[in-house]
Amino acid sequence: MSDTPFTVAIDGPAAAGKGTISKGIASQFGFAHLDTGLLYRAVGRRTLRGMAPVEAAQALTAEELEQGGLRTAEIAQAASKVAVIAEVRAALVEFQRTFARRTGGAVLDGRDIGTVICPEAEVKLFVTASPEVRAERRYLELAAKGSDVTREQVLSDVRERDARDAERSTAPMKPADDAVLLDTSDLSIETALAKAVEIVEKVRPANL
Ligand code: DC
């Protein structure tokens, strides 16, 4: 195995398909995967329990990410709020960079991986889809888990979070200049993943 780092950075808004594509690439190529949204969600959960955001970010442990229970709508909003704070983001940088440059290849998905965390990533994808399509996907996911949210609520949450994530001054969500855009609005997840795999395959070193 080569010990030269190989990083796949996958950014984009909520429910665009980043998670499925990232996991698919990781399993296809044997890379490690980090869903960086979980870091902000774990900090958000701590703040919902009364902790100050910066303190919460500084005290975060890797084990906390494995505990589960972080994928609720309430925690998503709390995550998006703490993610605006520059000191919170700063406290989480080193963990993400170390993960990105580990031996054997890494996939990180989030909002600022290709722009701030790993501008040197060998592959950068910006996965997107229309707000309506993303809200419908998220709604179906939540409904399947038994949640009684409405489509309108989910769409309004998606729009609110998009605006906050894209308009913040520190590390706003945006495609890196050299990112490949992948709009999944009209694609099945299988087709979207196949396209992403093709892009990675083109640049992956033969010995990785
Ligand atoms: O990807 P997600 O829905 O789990 O992310 C939750 C929130 O965390 C998202 O609304 C913004 C924030 N986030 C971020 O600011 N930067 C990242 N790299 C990942 C997530």
Boltz pocket constraint, residues with backbone or C-beta under 6 A from the ligand:
constraints:
  - pocket:
      binder: B
      contacts: [[A, 12], [A, 14], [A, 36], [A, 37], [A, 38], [A, 40], [A, 41], [A, 76], [A, 79], [A, 80], [A, 83], [A, 109], [A, 110], [A, 111], [A, 112], [A, 113], [A, 161], [A, 165], [A, 171]]
      max_distance: 6.0
